[in-house]
Amino acid sequence: MKSIFIKIWQKFKALLKQGLTPKQLALSIVVSTLVSFFPIFGITTIALTCIALPFKLNLPIMIAFSYIVGPLKYLVLIPFINLGGSVFGTKHTLLTFEEIKASYDFSFWTTAKKLSYELLCGTVGWTLTAIPLGVILYYLLKLILTHFDKLKNNRLTINTN
């Protein structure tokens, strides 16, 4: 019985270690963050899976990170809608976050139908924010993670000598 748990634990650890080069880890975190902030609720896990598999990114870390940053979506939803609305030249929407959340709780498809323009504005706002933020965050994280990787490799080299 104990060996079954050990095998499961080893497989789980192997999943977490998959794709842990600084480049892949930085890309996994950035993609997970950006997809988690996408203004349409309920598509994060599916979108992360569809992105992670072909690019061989670390899906368990991406999903875990999306759960960590997911609640921040509530803070940026209305600003994304307002940013997209300003691109289209429309006035500020009178919607509140509570109205949007209640609508999603009632029915996803009803919300998509009633709020399609606001969702379009939110998607445009997200896109305008995500592209530059993603590029900056990726290079910053890659630099930091590469630095820590070099420190770790230097320690291993010193310890073996």
N, CA, C and O of each residue as an XYZ file, in Angstrom:
644
protein
N       0.824     -1.194      0.000
C       0.000      0.000      0.000
C       0.866      1.255      0.000
O       0.567      2.235     -0.682
N       1.943      1.203      0.777
C       2.827      2.347      0.866
C       3.506      2.618     -0.479
O       3.712      3.772     -0.855
N       3.847      1.561     -1.189
C       4.539      1.738     -2.470
C       3.635      2.397     -3.515
O       4.129      3.093     -4.401
N       2.333      2.188     -3.425
C       1.401      2.832     -4.357
C       1.417      4.339     -4.133
O       1.454      5.108     -5.094
N       1.389      4.767     -2.865
C       1.438      6.193     -2.563
C       2.769      6.810     -2.995
O       2.814      7.940     -3.482
N       3.834      6.062     -2.813
C       5.150      6.559     -3.229
C       5.204      6.716     -4.745
O       5.742      7.706     -5.241
N       4.659      5.763     -5.482
C       4.631      5.871     -6.947
C       3.780      7.055     -7.401
O       4.162      7.784     -8.317
N       2.639      7.242     -6.766
C       1.773      8.377     -7.112
C       2.490      9.683     -6.803
O       2.451     10.619     -7.601
N       3.149      9.750     -5.638
C       3.873     10.967     -5.262
C       5.013     11.243     -6.239
O       5.250     12.398     -6.591
N       5.718     10.210     -6.682
C       6.816     10.403     -7.630
C       6.300     10.890     -8.987
O       6.931     11.727     -9.632
N       5.160     10.367     -9.409
C       4.568     10.840    -10.663
C       4.115     12.292    -10.544
O       4.265     13.073    -11.483
N       3.561     12.648     -9.392
C       3.136     14.023     -9.155
C       4.336     14.961     -9.153
O       4.278     16.038     -9.747
N       5.415     14.570     -8.499
C       6.632     15.394     -8.488
C       7.210     15.536     -9.894
O       7.714     16.599    -10.256
N       7.137     14.476    -10.679
C       7.638     14.551    -12.056
C       6.820     15.539    -12.881
O       7.367     16.250    -13.724
N       5.501     15.586    -12.638
C       4.655     16.563    -13.330
C       5.063     17.986    -12.988
O       5.108     18.850    -13.863
N       5.361     18.231    -11.713
C       5.731     19.582    -11.301
C       7.106     19.985    -11.811
O       7.370     21.170    -12.014
N       7.974     19.019    -12.018
C       9.321     19.340    -12.493
C       9.396     19.458    -14.006
O      10.408     19.922    -14.533
N       8.369     19.057    -14.706
C       8.340     19.107    -16.160
C       8.446     20.549    -16.637
O       7.698     21.417    -16.187
N       9.373     20.797    -17.542
C       9.476     22.118    -18.157
C       9.911     23.203    -17.213
O       9.359     24.303    -17.231
N      10.899     22.912    -16.383
C      11.311     23.903    -15.414
C      12.577     24.647    -15.817
O      13.313     25.115    -14.949
N      12.845     24.764    -17.099
C      13.908     25.673    -17.505
C      13.406     27.083    -17.224
O      12.197     27.316    -17.215
N      14.308     28.019    -16.994
C      13.854     29.386    -16.700
C      12.940     29.953    -17.785
O      11.974     30.653    -17.483
N      13.243     29.651    -19.039
C      12.419     30.166    -20.134
C      11.007     29.587    -20.074
O      10.030     30.330    -20.166
N      10.891     28.266    -19.921
C       9.576     27.630    -19.891
C       8.796     27.993    -18.634
O       7.578     28.164    -18.684
N       9.486     28.109    -17.519
C       8.802     28.478    -16.290
C       8.272     29.911    -16.377
O       7.140     30.185    -15.978
N       9.096     30.819    -16.899
C       8.650     32.206    -17.062
C       7.464     32.269    -18.018
O       6.489     32.972    -17.752
N       7.542     31.544    -19.117
C       6.441     31.540    -20.084
C       5.180     30.929    -19.479
O       4.078     31.423    -19.717
N       5.334     29.866    -18.701
C       4.182     29.243    -18.044
C       3.498     30.213    -17.092
O       2.271     30.302    -17.073
N       4.276     30.936    -16.306
C       3.708     31.875    -15.335
C       3.045     33.046    -16.037
O       1.950     33.458    -15.654
N       3.695     33.589    -17.062
C       3.136     34.744    -17.769
C       1.842     34.372    -18.488
O       0.849     35.094    -18.395
N       1.849     33.251    -19.203
C       0.641     32.831    -19.921
C      -0.485     32.557    -18.934
O      -1.631     32.938    -19.174
N      -0.164     31.903    -17.832
C      -1.173     31.616    -16.818
C      -1.768     32.903    -16.238
O      -2.978     32.999    -16.033
N      -0.917     33.875    -15.981
C      -1.395     35.150    -15.441
C      -2.299     35.862    -16.430
O      -3.381     36.326    -16.070
N      -1.855     35.949    -17.673
C      -2.638     36.678    -18.673
C      -3.971     36.002    -18.967
O      -4.996     36.672    -19.091
N      -3.961     34.685    -19.080
C      -5.210     33.967    -19.353
C      -6.146     34.065    -18.142
O      -7.365     34.121    -18.300
N      -5.578     34.085    -16.950
C      -6.407     34.200    -15.743
C      -7.131     35.539    -15.677
O      -8.209     35.630    -15.089
N      -6.553     36.573    -16.272
C      -7.175     37.893    -16.271
C      -8.132     38.105    -17.437
O      -8.744     39.168    -17.538
N      -8.275     37.126    -18.317
C      -9.178     37.283    -19.455
C     -10.586     37.550    -18.934
O     -11.044     36.853    -18.028
N     -11.286     38.547    -19.488
C     -12.537     39.019    -18.878
C     -13.758     38.117    -19.036
O     -14.844     38.492    -18.595
N     -13.622     36.968    -19.636
C     -14.758     36.047    -19.743
C     -14.541     34.923    -18.745
O     -13.527     34.227    -18.792
N     -15.483     34.752    -17.854
C     -15.364     33.771    -16.782
C     -15.614     32.355    -17.304
O     -16.401     32.148    -18.227
N     -14.934     31.395    -16.700
C     -15.213     29.995    -16.965
C     -14.408     29.361    -18.071
O     -14.681     28.213    -18.424
N     -13.442     30.034    -18.633
C     -12.684     29.438    -19.739
C     -11.204     29.269    -19.412
O     -10.443     28.796    -20.256
N     -10.784     29.640    -18.220
C      -9.368     29.674    -17.889
C      -8.710     28.303    -18.003
O      -7.694     28.171    -18.685
N      -9.255     27.294    -17.362
C      -8.618     25.980    -17.350
C      -8.565     25.376    -18.744
O      -7.550     24.797    -19.129
N      -9.631     25.503    -19.494
C      -9.649     24.973    -20.863
C      -8.633     25.707    -21.731
O      -7.902     25.082    -22.501
N      -8.587     27.032    -21.608
C      -7.643     27.818    -22.405
C      -6.207     27.483    -22.027
O      -5.356     27.350    -22.905
N      -5.926     27.345    -20.744
C      -4.566     26.999    -20.317
C      -4.145     25.631    -20.840
O      -3.005     25.443    -21.263
N      -5.067     24.685    -20.809
C      -4.764     23.353    -21.320
C      -4.484     23.393    -22.812
O      -3.537     22.764    -23.283
N      -5.295     24.120    -23.553
C      -5.113     24.222    -25.007
C      -3.815     24.947    -25.371
O      -3.253     24.700    -26.438
N      -3.341     25.822    -24.511
C      -2.083     26.525    -24.775
C      -0.894     25.705    -24.296
O       0.128     25.649    -24.980
N      -1.008     25.069    -23.136
C       0.129     24.372    -22.531
C       0.542     23.127    -23.302
O       1.735     22.867    -23.458
N      -0.416     22.358    -23.784
C      -0.071     21.092    -24.422
C       0.760     21.248    -25.694
O       1.796     20.591    -25.802
N       0.369     22.075    -26.659
C       1.197     22.153    -27.871
C       2.553     22.831    -27.641
O       3.519     22.537    -28.346
N       2.628     23.734    -26.661
C       3.885     24.436    -26.402
C       4.729     23.761    -25.333
O       5.798     24.255    -24.975
N       4.244     22.619    -24.818
C       4.948     21.829    -23.805
C       5.312     22.655    -22.568
O       6.433     22.599    -22.062
N       4.322     23.422    -22.100
C       4.493     24.197    -20.884
C       4.036     23.369    -19.693
O       3.399     22.330    -19.866
N       4.352     23.816    -18.504
C       4.037     23.078    -17.294
C       2.599     23.368    -16.862
O       2.335     24.355    -16.176
N       1.682     22.502    -17.269
C       0.257     22.703    -17.004
C      -0.092     22.719    -15.513
O      -0.874     23.576    -15.102
N       0.446     21.815    -14.677
C       0.096     21.882    -13.251
C       0.479     23.211    -12.603
O      -0.286     23.755    -11.806
N       1.650     23.730    -12.938
C       2.051     25.021    -12.380
C       1.157     26.129    -12.926
O       0.796     27.051    -12.195
N       0.798     26.046    -14.203
C      -0.056     27.068    -14.802
C      -1.427     27.108    -14.131
O      -1.935     28.185    -13.818
N      -2.018     25.950    -13.913
C      -3.337     25.905    -13.297
C      -3.259     26.359    -11.838
O      -4.125     27.100    -11.374
N      -2.230     25.920    -11.118
C      -2.078     26.362     -9.730
C      -1.895     27.879     -9.664
O      -2.485     28.541     -8.810
N      -1.083     28.421    -10.558
C      -0.859     29.865    -10.562
C      -2.132     30.616    -10.960
O      -2.395     31.708    -10.457
N      -2.916     30.030    -11.861
C      -4.162     30.701    -12.251
C      -5.148     30.754    -11.089
O      -5.911     31.712    -10.968
N      -5.140     29.732    -10.233
C      -5.989     29.769     -9.044
C      -5.513     30.834     -8.060
O      -6.321     31.432     -7.349
N      -4.210     31.069     -8.019
C      -3.666     32.080     -7.110
C      -4.041     33.484     -7.578
O      -4.488     34.307     -6.778
N      -3.861     33.762     -8.877
C      -4.116     35.118     -9.377
C      -5.542     35.305     -9.877
O      -5.938     36.425    -10.199
N      -6.308     34.241     -9.946
C      -7.679     34.312    -10.447
C      -8.575     35.332     -9.774
O      -9.307     36.043    -10.463
N      -8.545     35.431     -8.448
C      -9.416     36.427     -7.800
C      -9.118     37.872     -8.203
O      -9.981     38.740     -8.075
N      -7.913     38.133     -8.684
C      -7.580     39.491     -9.123
C      -8.349     39.887    -10.380
O      -8.425     41.068    -10.721
N      -8.917     38.898    -11.068
C      -9.737     39.187    -12.254
C     -10.897     40.115    -11.893
O     -11.304     40.961    -12.689
N     -11.414     39.941    -10.690
C     -12.543     40.758    -10.259
C     -12.169     42.236    -10.138
O     -13.012     43.118    -10.304
N     -10.895     42.490     -9.847
C     -10.440     43.871     -9.714
C     -10.242     44.566    -11.058
O     -10.365     45.788    -11.144
N      -9.939     43.803    -12.103
C      -9.602     44.422    -13.389
C     -10.717     44.303    -14.427
O     -10.578     44.820    -15.536
N     -11.799     43.645    -14.095
C     -12.867     43.445    -15.071
C     -13.463     44.771    -15.544
O     -13.513     45.023    -16.748
N     -13.906     45.602    -14.643
C     -14.512     46.889    -15.010
C     -13.492     47.811    -15.686
O     -13.837     48.447    -16.682
N     -12.240     47.915    -15.187
C     -11.273     48.731    -15.928
C     -11.019     48.236    -17.361
O     -10.828     49.048    -18.266
N     -11.017     46.919    -17.571
C     -10.867     46.404    -18.941
C     -12.050     46.828    -19.808
O     -11.868     47.222    -20.960
N     -13.255     46.748    -19.262
C     -14.444     47.158    -20.007
C     -14.371     48.654    -20.325
O     -14.688     49.070    -21.439
N     -13.957     49.454    -19.352
C     -13.840     50.900    -19.582
C     -12.763     51.225    -20.615
O     -12.954     52.112    -21.447
N     -11.629     50.514    -20.569
C     -10.566     50.737    -21.543
C     -11.040     50.380    -22.943
O     -10.809     51.129    -23.892
N     -11.699     49.244    -23.071
C     -12.247     48.856    -24.378
C     -13.322     49.813    -24.841
O     -13.410     50.122    -26.030
N     -14.142     50.286    -23.919
C     -15.170     51.270    -24.268
C     -14.574     52.572    -24.762
O     -15.123     53.208    -25.662
N     -13.444     52.977    -24.175
C     -12.801     54.207    -24.641
C     -12.209     54.033    -26.033
O     -12.142     54.994    -26.799
N     -11.779     52.824    -26.368
C     -11.276     52.555    -27.724
C     -12.403     52.705    -28.740
O     -12.204     53.257    -29.822
N     -13.584     52.212    -28.386
C     -14.734     52.305    -29.289
C     -15.444     53.648    -29.197
O     -16.359     53.921    -29.974
N     -15.028     54.491    -28.251
C     -15.620     55.808    -28.115
C     -16.992     55.803    -27.477
O     -17.808     56.681    -27.760
N     -17.261     54.840    -26.627
C     -18.545     54.792    -25.936
C     -18.387     55.327    -24.528
O     -17.278     55.387    -23.997
N     -19.498     55.716    -23.927
C     -19.468     56.245    -22.574
C     -19.312     55.112    -21.575
O     -19.488     53.934    -21.886
N     -18.973     55.523    -20.362
C     -18.804     54.579    -19.263
C     -20.090     53.787    -19.057
O     -21.185     54.349    -19.013
N     -19.935     52.486    -18.933
C     -21.089     51.632    -18.688
C     -21.552     51.792    -17.240
O     -20.736     51.995    -16.340
N     -22.828     51.701    -17.028
C     -23.375     51.840    -15.682
C     -23.390     50.510    -14.937
O     -23.892     50.424    -13.816
N     -22.842     49.489    -15.558
C     -22.812     48.186    -14.909
C     -21.851     48.195    -13.732
O     -20.833     48.887    -13.741
N     -22.194     47.418    -12.731
C     -21.297     47.228    -11.601
C     -20.827     45.778    -11.626
O     -21.399     44.927    -12.307
N     -19.794     45.530    -10.880
C     -19.292     44.167    -10.818
C     -20.350     43.216    -10.258
O     -20.458     42.075    -10.709
N     -21.121     43.672     -9.288
C     -22.146     42.818     -8.687
C     -23.193     42.397     -9.717
O     -23.647     41.253     -9.709
N     -23.582     43.327    -10.611
C     -24.560     42.989    -11.652
C     -23.993     41.961    -12.624
O     -24.692     41.034    -13.032
N     -22.743     42.125    -12.989
C     -22.114     41.178    -13.914
C     -22.000     39.807    -13.259
O     -22.320     38.794    -13.881
N     -21.546     39.767    -12.008
C     -21.401     38.490    -11.291
C     -22.745     37.804    -11.134
O     -22.843     36.593    -11.334
N     -23.785     38.552    -10.778
C     -25.112     37.964    -10.618
C     -25.611     37.416    -11.947
O     -26.259     36.370    -11.987
N     -25.313     38.111    -13.022
C     -25.726     37.641    -14.335
C     -25.010     36.346    -14.708
O     -25.626     35.430    -15.254
N     -23.709     36.266    -14.414
C     -22.960     35.027    -14.670
C     -23.486     33.893    -13.811
O     -23.581     32.759    -14.280
N     -23.830     34.180    -12.558
C     -24.351     33.147    -11.680
C     -25.686     32.599    -12.187
O     -25.994     31.422    -11.996
N     -26.471     33.457    -12.831
C     -27.765     33.032    -13.357
C     -27.588     32.138    -14.580
O     -28.089     31.014    -14.610
N     -26.883     32.635    -15.577
C     -26.678     31.850    -16.794
C     -25.545     32.452    -17.616
O     -25.530     33.651    -17.895
N     -24.602     31.604    -17.996
C     -23.484     32.061    -18.818
C     -23.973     32.585    -20.158
O     -23.557     33.659    -20.593
N     -24.851     31.839    -20.814
C     -25.295     32.224    -22.163
C     -26.164     33.478    -22.143
O     -26.089     34.295    -23.061
N     -26.984     33.638    -21.110
C     -27.777     34.865    -20.983
C     -26.855     36.065    -20.798
O     -27.082     37.131    -21.371
N     -25.821     35.880    -19.997
C     -24.851     36.953    -19.783
C     -24.140     37.283    -21.088
O     -23.975     38.454    -21.431
N     -23.724     36.265    -21.806
C     -23.037     36.499    -23.074
C     -23.927     37.262    -24.050
O     -23.452     38.107    -24.809
N     -25.225     36.954    -24.022
C     -26.166     37.636    -24.917
C     -26.404     39.080    -24.491
O     -26.348     39.991    -25.317
N     -26.671     39.290    -23.196
C     -26.995     40.625    -22.698
C     -25.772     41.544    -22.639
O     -25.869     42.744    -22.896
N     -24.657     40.976    -22.306
C     -23.467     41.787    -22.084
C     -22.417     41.607    -23.184
O     -21.230     41.833    -22.947
N     -22.835     41.211    -24.357
C     -21.860     40.907    -25.404
C     -21.002     42.119    -25.757
O     -19.803     41.974    -26.000
N     -21.588     43.295    -25.788
C     -20.804     44.483    -26.108
C     -19.797     44.782    -24.998
O     -18.649     45.129    -25.274
N     -20.232     44.648    -23.733
C     -19.318     44.876    -22.625
C     -18.201     43.838    -22.620
O     -17.050     44.158    -22.323
N     -18.548     42.581    -22.952
C     -17.519     41.554    -23.030
C     -16.546     41.832    -24.170
O     -15.349     41.573    -24.040
N     -17.047     42.354    -25.279
C     -16.168     42.746    -26.380
C     -15.242     43.873    -25.929
O     -14.040     43.831    -26.194
N     -15.790     44.873    -25.254
C     -14.968     45.978    -24.738
C     -13.936     45.458    -23.741
O     -12.784     45.893    -23.763
N     -14.332     44.538    -22.873
C     -13.398     43.955    -21.905
C     -12.290     43.173    -22.576
O     -11.138     43.222    -22.146
N     -12.638     42.448    -23.634
C     -11.633     41.683    -24.373
C     -10.644     42.611    -25.069
O      -9.443     42.340    -25.084
N     -11.137     43.699    -25.643
C     -10.247     44.676    -26.271
C      -9.347     45.318    -25.220
O      -8.149     45.479    -25.450
N      -9.906     45.683    -24.077
C      -9.117     46.260    -22.991
C      -8.068     45.287    -22.484
O      -6.933     45.677    -22.210
N      -8.447     44.014    -22.356
C      -7.506     42.983    -21.926
C      -6.381     42.836    -22.942
O      -5.214     42.741    -22.562
N      -6.718     42.815    -24.224
C      -5.707     42.646    -25.266
C      -4.716     43.804    -25.265
O      -3.508     43.595    -25.372
N      -5.229     45.018    -25.146
C      -4.351     46.184    -25.127
C      -3.425     46.185    -23.910
O      -2.316     46.718    -23.969
N      -3.872     45.602    -22.834
C      -3.062     45.535    -21.621
C      -2.155     44.307    -21.616
O      -1.001     44.389    -21.197
N      -2.669     43.177    -22.077
C      -1.962     41.908    -21.956
C      -0.711     41.837    -22.824
O       0.301     41.280    -22.398
N      -0.761     42.383    -24.017
C       0.389     42.247    -24.912
C       1.631     42.933    -24.339
O       2.658     42.274    -24.177
N       1.577     44.240    -24.026
C       2.803     44.847    -23.488
C       3.174     44.316    -22.101
O       4.353     44.122    -21.807
N       2.169     44.081    -21.246
C       2.447     43.566    -19.909
C       3.058     42.173    -19.979
O       3.975     41.856    -19.222
N       2.556     41.345    -20.880
C       3.084     39.992    -21.042
C       4.533     39.979    -21.488
O       5.341     39.207    -20.972
N       4.860     40.831    -22.442
C       6.238     40.892    -22.932
C       7.178     41.354    -21.822
O       8.234     40.758    -21.611
N       6.797     42.411    -21.115
C       7.635     42.938    -20.021
C       7.783     41.904    -18.905
O       8.888     41.655    -18.424
N       6.670     41.311    -18.502
C       6.692     40.325    -17.426
C       7.507     39.097    -17.809
O       8.228     38.550    -16.976
N       7.399     38.655    -19.068
C       8.156     37.486    -19.513
C       9.658     37.733    -19.420
O      10.382     36.916    -18.852
N      10.133     38.842    -19.966
C      11.570     39.099    -19.953
C      12.080     39.357    -18.540
O      13.199     38.964    -18.209
N      11.293     39.997    -17.718
C      11.681     40.228    -16.335
C      11.772     38.913    -15.561
O      12.756     38.665    -14.864
N      10.753     38.080    -15.684
C      10.776     36.780    -15.002
C      11.884     35.881    -15.531
O      12.543     35.186    -14.758
N      12.091     35.892    -16.826
C      13.149     35.069    -17.420
C      14.512     35.501    -16.880
O      15.351     34.655    -16.572
N      14.736     36.797    -16.764
C      15.990     37.313    -16.226
C      16.169     36.881    -14.768
O      17.245     36.424    -14.382
N      15.120     37.024    -13.965
C      15.194     36.657    -12.548
C      15.396     35.153    -12.388
O      16.248     34.721    -11.611
N      14.622     34.358    -13.114
C      14.728     32.901    -12.984
C      16.057     32.377    -13.511
O      16.599     31.420    -12.959
N      16.589     32.978    -14.559
C      17.906     32.579    -15.074
C      18.980     32.892    -14.037
O      19.905     32.105    -13.838
N      18.857     34.032    -13.384
C      19.806     34.397    -12.330
C      19.770     33.370    -11.197
O      20.823     32.923    -10.742
N      18.578     32.992    -10.736
C      18.469     31.997     -9.667
C      18.969     30.632    -10.117
O      19.549     29.893     -9.321
N      18.752     30.289    -11.379
C      19.235     29.019    -11.917
C      20.765     28.992    -11.928
O      21.370     27.970    -11.603
N      21.389     30.106    -12.299
C      22.858     30.185    -12.289
C      23.394     30.084    -10.865
O      24.407     29.429    -10.623
N      22.707     30.739     -9.918
C      23.130     30.636     -8.523
C      23.053     29.193     -8.035
O      23.955     28.711     -7.350
N      21.977     28.514     -8.392
C      21.801     27.112     -7.988
C      22.885     26.237     -8.615
O      23.447     25.372     -7.943
N      23.180     26.454     -9.887
C      24.216     25.669    -10.559
C      25.596     25.956     -9.980
O      26.420     25.048     -9.871
N      25.856     27.206     -9.607
C      27.132     27.544     -8.977
C      27.282     26.865     -7.632
O      28.369     26.393     -7.299
N      26.212     26.806     -6.852
C      26.256     26.110     -5.559
C      26.510     24.633     -5.742
O      27.277     24.034     -4.988
N      25.864     24.027     -6.752
C      26.087     22.604     -7.009
C      27.523     22.353     -7.435
O      28.109     21.339     -7.056
N      28.100     23.251     -8.213
C      29.474     23.108     -8.674
C      30.422     23.247     -7.483
O      31.391     22.495     -7.389
N      30.170     24.174     -6.588
C      31.031     24.385     -5.422
C      30.929     23.190     -4.479
O      31.942     22.750     -3.937
N      29.732     22.661     -4.275
C      29.546     21.538     -3.368
C      30.187     20.249     -3.890
O      30.618     19.420     -3.089
N      30.258     20.062     -5.190
C      30.859     18.842     -5.737
C      32.373     18.915     -5.751
O      33.035     17.880     -5.837
N      32.940     20.116     -5.668
C      34.416     20.244     -5.657
C      34.918     20.074     -4.283
O      36.125     20.145     -4.053
